[in-house]
Amino acid sequence: MNTFLVTGAAGFIGAALAIRLIKNGENVIGLDDLNSYYDPNLKESRLKKIETFSVSAAGKWKFYKSALENQSDLKDIFISHAPEIVINLAAQAGVRYSINNPSAYIQSNLVGFSNLLEQCRHHQVENLIFASSSSVYGGNKKLPFSEDQSVDHPVSLYAATKKANELMAHSYSHLYGIPSIGLRFFTVYGPFGRPDMAPMIFAKSIINREPIDIFNFGKMKRDFTYIDDIVEGIYRCCYKPAYSNKEFDALNPKPFNSFAPFRIFNIGNSQPIELLDFIELLEDNLGVKAIRNFQPMQPGDVESTAANTDLLENWIDFKPSTTIETGVKRFAKWYLDYYKI
């Protein structure tokens, strides 16, 4: 049994990962501040699901309500539990929210992450996995996005903080030998998803017969990736820490690996779909037609995303494979059941 610390454990990905680890017989310490960025009831429901599952599972579960910004609580957790593997999924999320609330991103994504890195440094963590985002590709237009591309042109503060996380983790990996893997998530969706993301927003509007705002007049594509595939990718990375690339070419450096024990991987479905097609799938599975309200592109948005996941597949022998048809069907069924529609 290993001891895992999962931050953001009441979040969409964090809760699903915690269940996967407990199922595998691991000792999981969860941390989340249960903030009100979106409905805390959904976060509480995820925690109840973990607790219910852990009663009869092989692994153990312990939860702490706190934030990464709280250095004292974080230090106490590391001293009490000595986690060998840390998965950081705690962050202030949302591209558009970052435009009007920049301080929330500075505190959680930069100050909070630096606190976590310090604890990993002082407690000899064996493996650190942290959430990055496809948003780091920013103004890039060459698709699919691959890890050897420059990510020097973010178009939102959220994206900038995620790139900063990658740089911060690399420096700690180099200076203190912390094996670190950054995973760039591509539009995660599925049961218990985040209410601020398109699938949940669309489903709610469709059911309530309210107009859906469709930005860039519908000319948007997203690489929707089902939650089970994201969890499987993280899970496998937990058991394969990064190591130094002895063949690293300092005269022609690549962004995705290093002389330090550090790696960056995309994790996406590699099958981008137009938002209008995604909405049609939701309509079919919810049994209600959407009211479309076409809008111009919003600040901070990108027109299209698509992931090249060859590096991840070579690393852990895994490639996301849940089709959009299967994923949307499962999501719609959960939505109707959960909200008793």
N, C-alpha and C positions, 0 to 999 in steps of 0.2 A: 504494500500500500504506500503510495506517495501522498504527500500533502500539497494540494493545489490552492493557490489564492486566485479567485476569480473576482476582479473588480467589475462594477456594473452588473452585479449578479442578478438584479431584479429587472434588468433590461431585456430586450428582445433576444439578442444573441447570447448574452450571459446566462440567462435562465435555462435556455435550451442546452447550452454547453455543460452547465452544472449537472443536469440530469444525465447527460451522456457519460460524464466522468463518474458520477455516483454509481451508475449502472455497471461501470467497469470495476467497481470495488475500490475507488479512490476516496481519499479523505479530502473534502472540499470545504474551504473557508470562503464564504461569500461576503462581499462588501458592496454597499450601495447606499447613497444618501436619500433615496426615494424623493427626489426633488419634484417640484410641480411643473416642470417643463411641459409634460403632458399628464394625462389622467393618472394619478397615483393608484387608483383602484385597479388598473390593469397591471401595474407593477406588483401590487399586493396579490393579485390572482396568480401571477407567475410564481411568486414566493410560496404560496399555498400549494401550488402544483409540485414544486420541488420538495417541500416538506412532506406532502402526502406520499410522494414517490420514495423518499428516503427512508420511510418507516420500515419498508420491507426489502430495501435494496441492500446490496453487499457493502456499499460505501457509506461514509459518514458525512453529515452536513452540519455546519455551524454558520450562522449569519450575524453580521455586524452592520448596524445602521450608522454609517459615517461617510465622510467624503475624503478623497485623496488630499484635499487641501488641509485636512486636520492631521498635522504631523505627529502629534502625540498619540492619537488613536492608531495611526498606521504603524508607528514604532512598536506599540504594545502588541499589536497583532503579530508582527514579525517575531517579537521576542517570545510570545506565548506559543506560537504554532510552527515557527521555523519552516515556512513553505519552501519546498525545493523548486517548484514550478509556478511561475506567476503568469497569468493571462490578464492583460489590461484591456478591458472593454468599457471602462468608465470614461466618459467624455461628455462635454456639451456638444450635442449633435445638431445638425440642421444648417443648411447653407443660407437660407433666407433669414433665419433668426439671427445669424451672425452680423447682418448688416445694421440692425438696430440695437443689438445687445453685445457689443464686442467684449466688454469686460468679463462676461460669463465664460467666454472661450479662453481668455488669457488666464483666468484663475483655474479653471478645471483642466484645460488641455495642456497648458504650459507649466503653471505652478504645481498643480496636482501631479502631473506626470514626472516633474523633476523630484518631487517628494518620494514618489515610488521608486525612481531610479536610485536615489540615495539609500533607501532601505535594501534594495537588491544588492547594492554595492557592499553594504556593511554586513549582510547576512549570507553571502556566498550562494546566491541563487544559481541553480543548475541550468535553468532555461527560462527566458523571458520571451513571451509572445505578446505583441501589442497590435491594436487595431489602427491601421491606416485607412486610406479611402481612395477610391477611384477619382475623387475630386482633385487630387494632387496633380492630375494631368492637365487641369485648367484649360488653357487656350490651345492645347495640342489638337490638331485636326487629323493626324495620321492614325487610321484605325486598322486593326485593333491596337489598343494601347499595349505596349510591352515595356518591361522593366528597364530596358536599355535606353528608353527615351528620356530626354531632359524633363524635369518637372519644376522648372524655374519660373513658370508664368502662371501662378494661381490666380483665380478670378473671384475668390472669396476669402474672408479671414479664416473661415473654417478650414478650407484647403491649406492655407498657409500654416495653421497650427498643426495639421497632420504631417506636412512636410517637416516642420520643426521637430515633431516627435521622432521622425526617422533619423534626423541629424543628431538629436540628443542621444538617442539610443545607440547610435553608431559610436559616438564619442565615449560613452560609458563602456561599450563593448571593447573598444580599443584600450582604454586606460585601465580597466579593472577586470577584463577577461570575462564579461558577462555574455554568454551566448544569447543572441537576440534575433528574433524573426519578426519583421513587420509584414502584416497582411493587408493588402489593399482590397477592401471589400467593394463589390459592384452591386448596388441596389438590391439589398436583401429584402425578401418578402416571405410571407407565410403566416400560419396561425400564431396568434399573440403578437403580431407585428406592431411597429411603432405607429401611433395615430397621426404623426406629422408627415408620414411618407405617403406617396401617391396611391398605393394599393388600398390603404385604409381610408384615405380621404375620398377616393373614387367610390369605394363600396358604400361608405356612409351617405354620400350625396345621391348615389343611385337609389338606395333603399328609401331615402327620405324624399325622393322626387325633387331634389334641388339641383341647380345647374353645377356642372363641373367646369372649373377653370382649366382650360387646356392651353398651355403657353406655347409661344412661338407658332401660333396658329396651327398647332397639331404636328409641326415638322420636328418632332423630337423622337429620339430612339434611346432606349435604356437596355442594359444588359442585366435583366432581372435574374437574380440568383436565389434559388429556394433555400430556406433556412437549414434544412437537413444537410445540404451539400456544404454550406458554410461551416456548420458544426463538425462535420466529418473532416474537413480540411484542417481546422484548428486542432482537433483531437489528434490527428496523425502527426502534426508538427510538434505536439507536446512531447512525443516520444522520439523525436529526431532533432536535437538541438543543433544550432548553427555551429560551424567550425571554420577556422581560418582557411582561406584559399591560398595554398602554397604557390599556386601558379598565377597569382594576382599580378597584373601588368601595370605597374605604377606609371609607365609612360603612355599607356592607353587604358585608363581606368574605366571600369563599368560600374554603373550605379547600383546594381542589384547584388553584388558580392564584394568581398573586401579581404584585406590582409588581417582584419579583425574577425572574430567569430560572429558574423553578422550576415543576414540575408533579407532581401525584400522580395515578396511574391504577390502577384495578382491572384485573386480568387473570384472568379466570375463564371457565368454559364457559357460564355463565348457565343451566344445566340441572341444578339440584340433584336428587339422588337419595337415597332412604332407604338407610341402611346395609344393611338386610335385603335390599333389591333388589340392591345391589352385591354382597353375599355370594352371592346366587343366581346372578348372572352369573359370578362366580368359580367356583362349583361346576360350572356347565355347561361352562366352558372347561378346568377342571382335571380334570373327570371324577370328582370325589370329593365326597361330601356333608359339610357342616360340622357340627360339634357345637356347638350354641349354648349359651352361658352368660350369661344376662342379669344385668346389674349396674346399680346406681344411677348417677346422674350423678357424674362425677369432678370434683374441684376444678380450676378453670381452664378447663374445657370450655365450649363454647357448643352450644346445641341444634341450630341450623341456620345454614348459610351459603349465600348466593346473590349473585352479582355482577351489577351493572349495569355494562356495559362500553361504554356509548355514547361516553364521552369518549375512551377509547382508540381506538375505531373512527374517530372524527372526526379524531384526531391522526395516525394512521398507516395508515388505510384497511385495518384488519385486525380480525377478530373470531374468537376461537377457535371451531372448528367440528367437531373430532373427536368423534364420538358416543361415548357411554359403552360401547356394544356393541363398536364397533371398537377403542377403546382397551383395554378389558379383554381382548379376544381377543389383541391384540398383546402385552400385558403377560403374560398367562398362557403364551403360547407361549415368550416369552423366559425366563420363570421355569423352565419345564420343561427348556428347553435348557441354561440357565446352570448349574442345579443337577443336570443330568444325571439327570432323573427319567423 
